[in-house]
Amino acid sequence: MPATVLTARALLLDMDGTLVNSDAVVERCWRRWAVEHGLDPEAALKVVHGRQGYATMAVLLPDRPMEENYADNRVMLTEETADVEGVVPIGGAPAFMAAIAELPHALVTSADSALATARMGAAALRMPAVRVTAEQVGASKPDPEGFLKGAAELGFDAADCIVFEDSEAGIAAGRAAGMRVVGVGPRAAALAPDAHVADLTRVRVEAAENGSIRLHIDEA
């Protein structure tokens, strides 16, 4: 199958599941939280990816006051930031980040700044100069606010940006922002992104003379 070629002016990158494999930590923390609240851990894990913690809690405990979700979320973030055991880069992420170092790109993550710093550091990945973290948005993915802020910070229209995402909430956020989406990893496979790759080894980045970015994507 020939490579799919997508052209953009800027790239917006999710972190967990897209650049960093943090599934081990996420599962440890959320299994513990689910059991403490009388929930089925397996069912809880189906909705945790991509959202900020308080938004996940609101889905799982819809009748609980939001103030309690915010409080639990603060505890959860502290636990996740302290636990980096098993946090590793997604396949191809180091080379991908090196390839886009001089190109317009931003990190757009549901993690807060401390958690993003801890996980990118644990995976030995360069932190982008432009980043939109949980503290900078009023609404969690699947709301498009984070991606729209990332595009604005870089100085590009939404239509000129390509999102890299792994989760249902993240892909929905990218679409709602009016952006094309490259899905990364197994969670994205069934969500019909514009292109899908098993990991970032399947993406080759080319800087065009007119300043655009060409992505050669091997979906095989």
PyRosetta script that sets phi, psi and omega in degrees:
from pyrosetta import init, pose_from_sequence

init()
pose = pose_from_sequence("MPATVLTARALLLDMDGTLVNSDAVVERCWRRWAVEHGLDPEAALKVVHGRQGYATMAVLLPDRPMEENYADNRVMLTEETADVEGVVPIGGAPAFMAAIAELPHALVTSADSALATARMGAAALRMPAVRVTAEQVGASKPDPEGFLKGAAELGFDAADCIVFEDSEAGIAAGRAAGMRVVGVGPRAAALAPDAHVADLTRVRVEAAENGSIRLHIDEA")
pose.set_psi(1, 127.7)
pose.set_omega(1, 178.9)
pose.set_phi(2, -67.8)
pose.set_psi(2, 154.0)
pose.set_omega(2, -179.3)
pose.set_phi(3, -66.8)
pose.set_psi(3, 143.7)
pose.set_omega(3, 170.7)
pose.set_phi(4, -80.2)
pose.set_psi(4, 135.7)
pose.set_omega(4, 179.1)
pose.set_phi(5, -115.2)
pose.set_psi(5, 121.7)
pose.set_omega(5, 176.0)
pose.set_phi(6, -117.0)
pose.set_psi(6, 141.5)
pose.set_omega(6, -179.3)
pose.set_phi(7, -117.9)
pose.set_psi(7, 136.5)
pose.set_omega(7, -178.9)
pose.set_phi(8, -144.3)
pose.set_psi(8, 171.8)
pose.set_omega(8, 171.9)
pose.set_phi(9, -103.3)
pose.set_psi(9, -22.0)
pose.set_omega(9, -178.2)
pose.set_phi(10, -154.3)
pose.set_psi(10, 155.5)
pose.set_omega(10, -179.7)
pose.set_phi(11, -119.9)
pose.set_psi(11, 136.7)
pose.set_omega(11, 177.7)
pose.set_phi(12, -117.6)
pose.set_psi(12, 121.3)
pose.set_omega(12, -167.6)
pose.set_phi(13, -114.7)
pose.set_psi(13, 121.6)
pose.set_omega(13, 166.2)
pose.set_phi(14, -68.5)
pose.set_psi(14, 165.0)
pose.set_omega(14, 179.4)
pose.set_phi(15, -104.5)
pose.set_psi(15, -71.5)
pose.set_omega(15, -173.7)
pose.set_phi(16, -65.4)
pose.set_psi(16, 125.7)
pose.set_omega(16, 179.7)
pose.set_phi(17, 84.6)
pose.set_psi(17, -11.0)
pose.set_omega(17, -178.0)
pose.set_phi(18, -113.7)
pose.set_psi(18, -50.5)
pose.set_omega(18, 174.2)
pose.set_phi(19, -106.4)
pose.set_psi(19, -34.4)
pose.set_omega(19, -173.6)
pose.set_phi(20, -122.5)
pose.set_psi(20, 132.4)
pose.set_omega(20, 173.1)
pose.set_phi(21, -92.1)
pose.set_psi(21, 102.3)
pose.set_omega(21, 179.9)
pose.set_phi(22, -115.4)
pose.set_psi(22, 17.4)
pose.set_omega(22, -174.5)
pose.set_phi(23, -56.7)
pose.set_psi(23, -36.1)
pose.set_omega(23, -177.7)
pose.set_phi(24, -62.2)
pose.set_psi(24, -44.4)
pose.set_omega(24, 179.3)
pose.set_phi(25, -67.7)
pose.set_psi(25, -46.3)
pose.set_omega(25, -178.8)
pose.set_phi(26, -57.2)
pose.set_psi(26, -45.7)
pose.set_omega(26, -178.4)
pose.set_phi(27, -66.3)
pose.set_psi(27, -41.2)
pose.set_omega(27, 178.9)
pose.set_phi(28, -60.1)
pose.set_psi(28, -49.8)
pose.set_omega(28, -175.5)
pose.set_phi(29, -68.0)
pose.set_psi(29, -43.0)
pose.set_omega(29, -176.1)
pose.set_phi(30, -77.8)
pose.set_psi(30, -29.5)
pose.set_omega(30, 172.7)
pose.set_phi(31, -61.8)
pose.set_psi(31, -45.5)
pose.set_omega(31, -179.4)
pose.set_phi(32, -61.6)
pose.set_psi(32, -45.6)
pose.set_omega(32, 179.9)
pose.set_phi(33, -62.7)
pose.set_psi(33, -43.2)
pose.set_omega(33, -178.4)
pose.set_phi(34, -61.5)
pose.set_psi(34, -44.7)
pose.set_omega(34, 179.9)
pose.set_phi(35, -63.0)
pose.set_psi(35, -41.5)
pose.set_omega(35, 179.7)
pose.set_phi(36, -61.2)
pose.set_psi(36, -25.9)
pose.set_omega(36, -177.1)
pose.set_phi(37, -108.2)
pose.set_psi(37, 16.3)
pose.set_omega(37, 174.0)
pose.set_phi(38, 70.3)
pose.set_psi(38, 26.9)
pose.set_omega(38, -178.9)
pose.set_phi(39, -106.9)
pose.set_psi(39, 157.4)
pose.set_omega(39, 176.0)
pose.set_phi(40, -74.3)
pose.set_psi(40, 115.9)
pose.set_omega(40, -177.5)
pose.set_phi(41, -58.5)
pose.set_psi(41, -38.6)
pose.set_omega(41, -178.6)
pose.set_phi(42, -64.6)
pose.set_psi(42, -40.7)
pose.set_omega(42, 177.9)
pose.set_phi(43, -66.7)
pose.set_psi(43, -38.7)
pose.set_omega(43, -179.7)
pose.set_phi(44, -63.7)
pose.set_psi(44, -40.5)
pose.set_omega(44, -176.8)
pose.set_phi(45, -65.4)
pose.set_psi(45, -18.0)
pose.set_omega(45, 179.2)
pose.set_phi(46, -73.4)
pose.set_psi(46, -15.9)
pose.set_omega(46, -175.4)
pose.set_phi(47, -121.5)
pose.set_psi(47, 0.1)
pose.set_omega(47, -173.4)
pose.set_phi(48, -78.6)
pose.set_psi(48, -26.6)
pose.set_omega(48, -170.1)
pose.set_phi(49, -74.4)
pose.set_psi(49, 134.0)
pose.set_omega(49, 172.9)
pose.set_phi(50, 96.7)
pose.set_psi(50, -30.4)
pose.set_omega(50, -177.4)
pose.set_phi(51, -91.8)
pose.set_psi(51, 160.0)
pose.set_omega(51, 165.1)
pose.set_phi(52, -68.9)
pose.set_psi(52, 153.2)
pose.set_omega(52, -173.4)
pose.set_phi(53, -57.0)
pose.set_psi(53, -42.9)
pose.set_omega(53, -178.0)
pose.set_phi(54, -62.3)
pose.set_psi(54, -33.8)
pose.set_omega(54, -180.0)
pose.set_phi(55, -71.3)
pose.set_psi(55, -37.3)
pose.set_omega(55, 174.7)
pose.set_phi(56, -62.9)
pose.set_psi(56, -44.6)
pose.set_omega(56, 179.8)
pose.set_phi(57, -61.6)
pose.set_psi(57, -36.1)
pose.set_omega(57, 179.1)
pose.set_phi(58, -67.0)
pose.set_psi(58, -33.0)
pose.set_omega(58, 176.2)
pose.set_phi(59, -69.8)
pose.set_psi(59, -42.7)
pose.set_omega(59, -174.9)
pose.set_phi(60, -77.9)
pose.set_psi(60, -31.4)
pose.set_omega(60, -179.9)
pose.set_phi(61, -128.3)
pose.set_psi(61, 73.1)
pose.set_omega(61, -170.9)
pose.set_phi(62, -64.7)
pose.set_psi(62, -20.9)
pose.set_omega(62, -178.0)
pose.set_phi(63, -94.8)
pose.set_psi(63, -1.6)
pose.set_omega(63, -177.3)
pose.set_phi(64, -82.5)
pose.set_psi(64, 140.6)
pose.set_omega(64, 177.8)
pose.set_phi(65, -57.1)
pose.set_psi(65, 137.6)
pose.set_omega(65, -177.0)
pose.set_phi(66, -61.8)
pose.set_psi(66, -29.4)
pose.set_omega(66, 178.7)
pose.set_phi(67, -58.9)
pose.set_psi(67, -35.9)
pose.set_omega(67, 178.0)
pose.set_phi(68, -69.2)
pose.set_psi(68, -35.8)
pose.set_omega(68, 176.9)
pose.set_phi(69, -64.8)
pose.set_psi(69, -42.9)
pose.set_omega(69, 178.0)
pose.set_phi(70, -61.5)
pose.set_psi(70, -41.4)
pose.set_omega(70, -179.9)
pose.set_phi(71, -64.8)
pose.set_psi(71, -46.3)
pose.set_omega(71, 178.0)
pose.set_phi(72, -63.5)
pose.set_psi(72, -35.8)
pose.set_omega(72, -179.8)
pose.set_phi(73, -63.1)
pose.set_psi(73, -40.0)
pose.set_omega(73, 178.4)
pose.set_phi(74, -61.9)
pose.set_psi(74, -40.5)
pose.set_omega(74, 177.5)
pose.set_phi(75, -66.0)
pose.set_psi(75, -44.3)
pose.set_omega(75, -179.6)
pose.set_phi(76, -60.1)
pose.set_psi(76, -43.9)
pose.set_omega(76, -179.9)
pose.set_phi(77, -62.0)
pose.set_psi(77, -39.7)
pose.set_omega(77, 178.0)
pose.set_phi(78, -63.1)
pose.set_psi(78, -43.5)
pose.set_omega(78, 179.4)
pose.set_phi(79, -64.4)
pose.set_psi(79, -44.9)
pose.set_omega(79, -177.3)
pose.set_phi(80, -67.6)
pose.set_psi(80, -36.6)
pose.set_omega(80, -179.8)
pose.set_phi(81, -65.9)
pose.set_psi(81, -35.1)
pose.set_omega(81, -178.6)
pose.set_phi(82, -79.3)
pose.set_psi(82, -16.5)
pose.set_omega(82, -174.3)
pose.set_phi(83, -110.6)
pose.set_psi(83, 101.3)
pose.set_omega(83, 177.7)
pose.set_phi(84, -115.4)
pose.set_psi(84, 12.7)
pose.set_omega(84, 178.8)
pose.set_phi(85, -63.4)
pose.set_psi(85, 125.9)
pose.set_omega(85, 179.1)
pose.set_phi(86, 86.2)
pose.set_psi(86, 0.5)
pose.set_omega(86, 178.1)
pose.set_phi(87, -78.5)
pose.set_psi(87, 120.1)
pose.set_omega(87, -176.6)
pose.set_phi(88, -137.9)
pose.set_psi(88, 161.6)
pose.set_omega(88, 176.8)
pose.set_phi(89, -71.5)
pose.set_psi(89, 146.9)
pose.set_omega(89, 169.0)
pose.set_phi(90, -63.1)
pose.set_psi(90, 147.3)
pose.set_omega(90, 179.8)
pose.set_phi(91, -52.2)
pose.set_psi(91, 127.1)
pose.set_omega(91, 179.0)
pose.set_phi(92, 86.3)
pose.set_psi(92, -6.9)
pose.set_omega(92, -175.5)
pose.set_phi(93, -63.0)
pose.set_psi(93, -42.7)
pose.set_omega(93, 179.9)
pose.set_phi(94, -59.8)
pose.set_psi(94, -44.7)
pose.set_omega(94, 179.8)
pose.set_phi(95, -68.1)
pose.set_psi(95, -38.8)
pose.set_omega(95, 178.6)
pose.set_phi(96, -62.1)
pose.set_psi(96, -46.0)
pose.set_omega(96, -179.9)
pose.set_phi(97, -64.9)
pose.set_psi(97, -34.8)
pose.set_omega(97, 176.2)
pose.set_phi(98, -66.4)
pose.set_psi(98, -38.5)
pose.set_omega(98, -176.5)
pose.set_phi(99, -68.5)
pose.set_psi(99, -28.7)
pose.set_omega(99, -177.1)
pose.set_phi(100, -102.0)
pose.set_psi(100, 8.7)
pose.set_omega(100, -172.7)
pose.set_phi(101, -55.4)
pose.set_psi(101, -37.3)
pose.set_omega(101, -177.5)
pose.set_phi(102, -100.0)
pose.set_psi(102, 8.8)
pose.set_omega(102, -178.1)
pose.set_phi(103, -107.5)
pose.set_psi(103, 155.8)
pose.set_omega(103, -179.3)
pose.set_phi(104, -65.1)
pose.set_psi(104, 121.0)
pose.set_omega(104, 178.5)
pose.set_phi(105, -158.4)
pose.set_psi(105, 158.2)
pose.set_omega(105, 179.3)
pose.set_phi(106, -146.5)
pose.set_psi(106, 150.1)
pose.set_omega(106, 171.5)
pose.set_phi(107, -88.5)
pose.set_psi(107, 130.5)
pose.set_omega(107, 176.7)
pose.set_phi(108, -128.8)
pose.set_psi(108, 102.4)
pose.set_omega(108, -170.8)
pose.set_phi(109, -129.3)
pose.set_psi(109, 151.5)
pose.set_omega(109, 175.0)
pose.set_phi(110, -80.8)
pose.set_psi(110, -7.0)
pose.set_omega(110, 174.3)
pose.set_phi(111, -74.6)
pose.set_psi(111, 154.7)
pose.set_omega(111, 171.2)
pose.set_phi(112, -81.2)
pose.set_psi(112, 177.5)
pose.set_omega(112, -173.2)
pose.set_phi(113, -62.4)
pose.set_psi(113, -41.3)
pose.set_omega(113, -178.9)
pose.set_phi(114, -64.2)
pose.set_psi(114, -44.0)
pose.set_omega(114, -179.4)
pose.set_phi(115, -67.5)
pose.set_psi(115, -42.1)
pose.set_omega(115, 178.5)
pose.set_phi(116, -60.8)
pose.set_psi(116, -43.2)
pose.set_omega(116, 179.2)
pose.set_phi(117, -63.3)
pose.set_psi(117, -42.6)
pose.set_omega(117, -179.3)
pose.set_phi(118, -63.5)
pose.set_psi(118, -44.9)
pose.set_omega(118, -175.2)
pose.set_phi(119, -75.8)
pose.set_psi(119, -40.1)
pose.set_omega(119, 176.3)
pose.set_phi(120, -63.7)
pose.set_psi(120, -38.0)
pose.set_omega(120, 177.4)
pose.set_phi(121, -66.1)
pose.set_psi(121, -43.6)
pose.set_omega(121, 179.7)
pose.set_phi(122, -62.4)
pose.set_psi(122, -33.2)
pose.set_omega(122, 179.3)
pose.set_phi(123, -87.8)
pose.set_psi(123, 1.1)
pose.set_omega(123, 180.0)
pose.set_phi(124, 57.1)
pose.set_psi(124, 42.6)
pose.set_omega(124, 178.5)
pose.set_phi(125, -110.1)
pose.set_psi(125, 143.2)
pose.set_omega(125, 177.3)
pose.set_phi(126, -64.8)
pose.set_psi(126, 134.0)
pose.set_omega(126, 176.2)
pose.set_phi(127, -83.4)
pose.set_psi(127, 123.3)
pose.set_omega(127, 177.9)
pose.set_phi(128, -58.5)
pose.set_psi(128, 146.8)
pose.set_omega(128, 179.2)
pose.set_phi(129, -65.1)
pose.set_psi(129, -34.7)
pose.set_omega(129, 178.0)
pose.set_phi(130, -102.1)
pose.set_psi(130, 125.9)
pose.set_omega(130, -179.9)
pose.set_phi(131, -149.8)
pose.set_psi(131, 144.7)
pose.set_omega(131, 175.6)
pose.set_phi(132, -118.5)
pose.set_psi(132, 112.4)
pose.set_omega(132, -178.5)
pose.set_phi(133, -110.7)
pose.set_psi(133, -179.9)
pose.set_omega(133, -172.0)
pose.set_phi(134, -57.9)
pose.set_psi(134, -34.2)
pose.set_omega(134, -176.9)
pose.set_phi(135, -66.6)
pose.set_psi(135, -19.1)
pose.set_omega(135, -171.7)
pose.set_phi(136, -96.0)
pose.set_psi(136, -0.3)
pose.set_omega(136, -179.2)
pose.set_phi(137, -125.3)
pose.set_psi(137, 153.3)
pose.set_omega(137, 177.2)
pose.set_phi(138, -95.1)
pose.set_psi(138, -12.4)
pose.set_omega(138, -177.4)
pose.set_phi(139, -137.7)
pose.set_psi(139, 137.9)
pose.set_omega(139, 179.6)
pose.set_phi(140, -77.6)
pose.set_psi(140, 154.8)
pose.set_omega(140, 165.1)
pose.set_phi(141, -51.7)
pose.set_psi(141, 139.4)
pose.set_omega(141, 17.9)
pose.set_phi(142, -83.3)
pose.set_psi(142, 7.4)
pose.set_omega(142, 172.2)
pose.set_phi(143, -65.0)
pose.set_psi(143, 140.6)
pose.set_omega(143, -175.8)
pose.set_phi(144, -80.5)
pose.set_psi(144, 1.0)
pose.set_omega(144, -171.6)
pose.set_phi(145, -52.0)
pose.set_psi(145, -46.3)
pose.set_omega(145, -176.9)
pose.set_phi(146, -60.6)
pose.set_psi(146, -44.9)
pose.set_omega(146, -179.8)
pose.set_phi(147, -68.4)
pose.set_psi(147, -37.8)
pose.set_omega(147, 177.8)
pose.set_phi(148, -65.9)
pose.set_psi(148, -36.9)
pose.set_omega(148, 176.7)
pose.set_phi(149, -67.4)
pose.set_psi(149, -40.2)
pose.set_omega(149, 178.1)
pose.set_phi(150, -61.4)
pose.set_psi(150, -44.5)
pose.set_omega(150, 178.1)
pose.set_phi(151, -61.9)
pose.set_psi(151, -44.1)
pose.set_omega(151, -179.6)
pose.set_phi(152, -63.9)
pose.set_psi(152, -40.3)
pose.set_omega(152, 179.2)
pose.set_phi(153, -62.4)
pose.set_psi(153, -36.3)
pose.set_omega(153, 178.8)
pose.set_phi(154, -80.8)
pose.set_psi(154, -16.7)
pose.set_omega(154, 178.3)
pose.set_phi(155, 87.4)
pose.set_psi(155, 28.7)
pose.set_omega(155, -178.4)
pose.set_phi(156, -125.4)
pose.set_psi(156, 153.0)
pose.set_omega(156, 173.8)
pose.set_phi(157, -71.5)
pose.set_psi(157, 155.0)
pose.set_omega(157, 179.6)
pose.set_phi(158, -56.3)
pose.set_psi(158, -40.9)
pose.set_omega(158, -177.0)
pose.set_phi(159, -65.3)
pose.set_psi(159, -17.4)
pose.set_omega(159, -179.5)
pose.set_phi(160, -90.9)
pose.set_psi(160, 0.1)
pose.set_omega(160, -174.7)
pose.set_phi(161, -109.5)
pose.set_psi(161, 146.9)
pose.set_omega(161, 171.5)
pose.set_phi(162, -117.7)
pose.set_psi(162, 132.1)
pose.set_omega(162, 179.9)
pose.set_phi(163, -97.0)
pose.set_psi(163, 139.0)
pose.set_omega(163, 169.6)
pose.set_phi(164, -109.2)
pose.set_psi(164, 120.8)
pose.set_omega(164, -173.6)
pose.set_phi(165, -146.0)
pose.set_psi(165, 157.6)
pose.set_omega(165, 178.7)
pose.set_phi(166, -118.3)
pose.set_psi(166, -20.1)
pose.set_omega(166, -168.3)
pose.set_phi(167, -109.3)
pose.set_psi(167, 162.3)
pose.set_omega(167, 177.9)
pose.set_phi(168, -61.7)
pose.set_psi(168, -45.1)
pose.set_omega(168, -179.6)
pose.set_phi(169, -64.0)
pose.set_psi(169, -40.7)
pose.set_omega(169, -178.8)
pose.set_phi(170, -68.8)
pose.set_psi(170, -42.2)
pose.set_omega(170, 178.3)
pose.set_phi(171, -64.7)
pose.set_psi(171, -40.6)
pose.set_omega(171, 177.0)
pose.set_phi(172, -62.2)
pose.set_psi(172, -38.3)
pose.set_omega(172, 178.9)
pose.set_phi(173, -65.1)
pose.set_psi(173, -43.2)
pose.set_omega(173, 178.1)
pose.set_phi(174, -61.6)
pose.set_psi(174, -43.1)
pose.set_omega(174, 178.6)
pose.set_phi(175, -64.6)
pose.set_psi(175, -43.2)
pose.set_omega(175, -179.4)
pose.set_phi(176, -63.8)
pose.set_psi(176, -26.4)
pose.set_omega(176, 177.4)
pose.set_phi(177, -79.1)
pose.set_psi(177, -6.7)
pose.set_omega(177, -178.9)
pose.set_phi(178, 81.5)
pose.set_psi(178, 27.3)
pose.set_omega(178, -177.3)
pose.set_phi(179, -112.0)
pose.set_psi(179, 155.7)
pose.set_omega(179, 171.8)
pose.set_phi(180, -80.5)
pose.set_psi(180, 153.5)
pose.set_omega(180, -172.6)
pose.set_phi(181, -130.4)
pose.set_psi(181, 129.3)
pose.set_omega(181, 167.8)
pose.set_phi(182, -98.8)
pose.set_psi(182, 117.2)
pose.set_omega(182, 178.2)
pose.set_phi(183, -84.5)
pose.set_psi(183, 137.0)
pose.set_omega(183, -177.4)
pose.set_phi(184, -120.5)
pose.set_psi(184, 127.4)
pose.set_omega(184, 172.6)
pose.set_phi(185, 87.2)
pose.set_psi(185, 178.1)
pose.set_omega(185, -171.6)
pose.set_phi(186, -66.4)
pose.set_psi(186, -33.7)
pose.set_omega(186, -179.0)
pose.set_phi(187, -64.3)
pose.set_psi(187, -31.2)
pose.set_omega(187, -176.0)
pose.set_phi(188, -81.5)
pose.set_psi(188, -16.0)
pose.set_omega(188, -170.0)
pose.set_phi(189, -59.1)
pose.set_psi(189, -37.5)
pose.set_omega(189, -175.2)
pose.set_phi(190, -92.5)
pose.set_psi(190, 6.4)
pose.set_omega(190, -171.3)
pose.set_phi(191, -104.0)
pose.set_psi(191, 8.7)
pose.set_omega(191, 174.5)
pose.set_phi(192, 53.4)
pose.set_psi(192, 51.6)
pose.set_omega(192, 172.0)
pose.set_phi(193, -68.9)
pose.set_psi(193, 172.4)
pose.set_omega(193, 179.4)
pose.set_phi(194, -63.5)
pose.set_psi(194, -31.2)
pose.set_omega(194, 173.2)
pose.set_phi(195, -150.3)
pose.set_psi(195, 155.1)
pose.set_omega(195, -179.4)
pose.set_phi(196, -136.2)
pose.set_psi(196, 137.7)
pose.set_omega(196, 176.3)
pose.set_phi(197, -131.9)
pose.set_psi(197, 150.2)
pose.set_omega(197, 177.1)
pose.set_phi(198, -67.0)
pose.set_psi(198, -39.5)
pose.set_omega(198, 175.4)
pose.set_phi(199, -159.5)
pose.set_psi(199, -175.2)
pose.set_omega(199, -172.3)
pose.set_phi(200, -81.3)
pose.set_psi(200, -3.3)
pose.set_omega(200, 171.4)
pose.set_phi(201, -66.3)
pose.set_psi(201, -16.6)
pose.set_omega(201, -177.4)
pose.set_phi(202, -90.2)
pose.set_psi(202, 6.0)
pose.set_omega(202, -177.7)
pose.set_phi(203, -119.6)
pose.set_psi(203, 126.8)
pose.set_omega(203, 173.8)
pose.set_phi(204, -114.4)
pose.set_psi(204, 130.6)
pose.set_omega(204, -174.9)
pose.set_phi(205, -102.9)
pose.set_psi(205, 132.5)
pose.set_omega(205, 178.0)
pose.set_phi(206, -129.9)
pose.set_psi(206, 127.0)
pose.set_omega(206, 175.9)
pose.set_phi(207, -88.6)
pose.set_psi(207, 120.7)
pose.set_omega(207, -179.0)
pose.set_phi(208, -85.0)
pose.set_psi(208, 159.4)
pose.set_omega(208, -177.3)
pose.set_phi(209, -64.9)
pose.set_psi(209, -27.7)
pose.set_omega(209, -178.9)
pose.set_phi(210, -84.1)
pose.set_psi(210, 8.2)
pose.set_omega(210, 178.6)
pose.set_phi(211, 92.1)
pose.set_psi(211, -6.1)
pose.set_omega(211, 179.3)
pose.set_phi(212, -81.3)
pose.set_psi(212, 168.4)
pose.set_omega(212, -179.3)
pose.set_phi(213, -115.9)
pose.set_psi(213, 125.2)
pose.set_omega(213, 175.3)
pose.set_phi(214, -103.2)
pose.set_psi(214, 128.7)
pose.set_omega(214, 177.0)
pose.set_phi(215, -108.7)
pose.set_psi(215, 117.5)
pose.set_omega(215, 176.4)
pose.set_phi(216, -97.5)
pose.set_psi(216, 111.8)
pose.set_omega(216, -168.6)
pose.set_phi(217, -114.4)
pose.set_psi(217, 118.7)
pose.set_omega(217, 178.2)
pose.set_phi(218, -94.4)
pose.set_psi(218, 102.6)
pose.set_omega(218, -177.4)
pose.set_phi(219, -88.0)
pose.set_psi(219, 2.5)
pose.set_omega(219, -178.5)
pose.set_phi(220, -65.3)
pose.dump_pdb("model.pdb")
